[in-house]
Amino acid sequence: MRQIDFYQIGQAGLETVLLMLLKKTLAAKKKALILCPMPAASALDSALWSHEAGSWLAHGLDDADGADFCNIWISSDMATNQINAEFLFMLHGSVPPRLEEFDRAFYLFDGRSDAQLAQARTQWKAWQDLSDSKLGYFLQNAQGGWDKKA
């Protein structure tokens, strides 16, 4: 059964939370596809290259070369999984036309944005009756940790 987890991000910010989850994904030896519209996808591409001075996360963006060699890919095309990733990360309201090809999905949203909160609620309602998926909901607490709410 596919797991779809919603992460309501607080003070830590999207990039910090995404980096934490991507590192866990790589540690689990899984590939990650990040769906994100432009221009946010381009900004995320830059952030992943420069997030820590002593390390970097090899990845690509859209139709760049290197999909055969990367375990992380950022796509602004909601219908493309260039690296056959098992894990899906959805940012800024991005949703693929099919979830079937992913083992696990993460819907990340800024809990301080009324628009993103409303999008997340709408998406939860759309997916809550999927027979092949189980939904989870995590709220970032004031200490930066996560409280499971559903």
matplotlib code that plots the C-alpha trace (Angstrom):
import matplotlib.pyplot as plt

x = [0.0, 1.3, 2.0, 1.1, 2.4, 1.4, 4.0, 2.8, 6.0, 6.5, 9.5, 12.1, 11.2, 10.6, 14.3, 15.4, 12.6, 13.1, 16.8, 16.2, 13.7, 16.0, 18.9, 16.7, 15.5, 19.1, 20.0, 17.1, 18.6, 15.6, 15.3, 13.4, 11.4, 10.5, 7.6, 7.7, 6.5, 8.8, 10.4, 10.5, 12.0, 15.0, 15.5, 15.3, 17.9, 20.3, 19.6, 20.4, 23.8, 24.8, 23.0, 26.2, 29.7, 31.2, 28.7, 26.1, 23.2, 23.7, 20.5, 19.1, 16.3, 13.8, 15.5, 19.1, 21.6, 22.4, 19.1, 20.8, 23.3, 21.1, 19.0, 17.3, 15.5, 13.5, 10.7, 8.3, 6.6, 4.0, 3.7, 7.4, 9.5, 12.9, 14.7, 12.0, 11.9, 10.2, 9.6, 7.7, 7.9, 5.2, 5.9, 3.8, 0.6, 2.2, 0.4, 1.1, -1.6, -0.8, 0.4, 0.6, 4.3, 5.4, 5.9, 5.7, 4.7, 5.3, 3.1, 5.0, 3.3, 3.9, 1.4, 1.8, 0.3, -3.5, -3.4, -1.1, -3.1, -6.3, -4.6, -3.4, -6.9, -8.3, -5.7, -6.2, -10.0, -9.2, -6.9, -8.5, -10.7, -7.9, -8.1, -4.4, -3.0, -2.7, -2.5, -0.5, -0.3, 2.7, 2.7, 6.0, 6.2, 7.8, 11.0, 11.4, 10.3, 7.2, 3.9, 1.9, -1.7, -3.3]
y = [0.0, 3.4, 5.9, 9.6, 11.9, 15.6, 17.8, 21.1, 23.1, 25.9, 28.0, 25.6, 26.5, 24.3, 23.8, 22.7, 20.1, 18.9, 18.5, 16.4, 14.2, 13.8, 12.7, 10.1, 9.0, 8.5, 6.6, 4.3, 3.8, 5.2, 7.7, 11.0, 13.0, 16.5, 18.1, 21.9, 24.6, 27.2, 29.5, 27.8, 24.7, 26.7, 28.3, 24.8, 23.6, 26.3, 25.6, 21.9, 22.6, 25.0, 23.9, 22.9, 24.1, 20.6, 18.5, 18.6, 16.5, 15.4, 16.1, 17.5, 19.7, 19.1, 18.1, 18.6, 15.8, 13.3, 11.6, 8.2, 9.1, 11.0, 9.8, 13.1, 15.0, 18.2, 18.4, 21.2, 18.7, 17.0, 13.9, 13.0, 10.7, 11.0, 8.8, 6.2, 7.4, 5.4, 8.5, 11.6, 15.0, 17.5, 21.2, 24.4, 22.4, 20.2, 16.9, 14.2, 12.8, 9.3, 8.2, 4.5, 4.6, 5.7, 3.7, 6.8, 10.4, 13.5, 16.6, 19.5, 22.8, 26.0, 26.0, 29.8, 30.3, 30.3, 29.4, 26.4, 25.3, 25.4, 23.5, 20.8, 20.4, 20.0, 17.5, 15.5, 15.3, 14.1, 11.3, 10.2, 7.6, 6.0, 2.3, 1.7, 4.5, 5.4, 9.1, 10.6, 14.1, 15.7, 19.1, 20.8, 21.9, 25.0, 22.9, 22.0, 18.4, 16.6, 15.7, 13.0, 14.3, 11.7]
z = [0.0, -1.0, 1.8, 1.2, 3.9, 4.2, 5.9, 7.2, 7.5, 10.0, 10.9, 9.5, 5.9, 2.8, 1.8, 5.2, 5.5, 1.9, 2.5, 5.6, 3.7, 0.7, 2.8, 4.4, 1.0, -0.2, 3.0, 2.2, -1.3, -3.0, -5.9, -5.4, -7.9, -6.9, -8.6, -8.5, -10.9, -12.4, -11.2, -7.8, -9.5, -10.7, -7.2, -5.7, -8.2, -7.1, -3.4, -3.7, -5.3, -2.5, 0.7, 2.5, 1.8, 2.2, 0.4, -2.4, -3.6, -7.2, -9.1, -12.3, -13.5, -16.2, -19.5, -18.3, -19.0, -16.3, -15.5, -15.9, -13.1, -10.5, -7.6, -7.2, -10.0, -10.0, -12.6, -13.5, -15.9, -13.7, -16.0, -16.2, -14.0, -15.7, -13.2, -12.4, -8.8, -6.1, -3.9, -4.9, -3.4, -4.3, -3.7, -4.3, -5.0, -7.7, -8.3, -10.9, -13.1, -11.7, -8.2, -9.2, -10.1, -6.7, -3.5, -1.3, -1.7, 0.3, 0.0, 1.5, 2.2, 4.1, 7.0, 7.3, 3.8, 3.7, 0.0, 0.5, 3.5, 1.5, -1.4, 1.0, 2.5, -1.0, -2.0, 1.2, 0.5, -3.1, -1.9, 1.3, -0.3, -2.5, -1.8, -2.6, -0.4, 3.3, 4.3, 7.1, 8.4, 10.2, 11.8, 12.5, 16.1, 17.7, 18.4, 14.7, 15.3, 13.9, 15.5, 13.8, 13.6, 11.4]

ax = plt.figure().add_subplot(projection="3d")
ax.plot(x, y, z, "-o")
ax.set_aspect("equal")
plt.show()
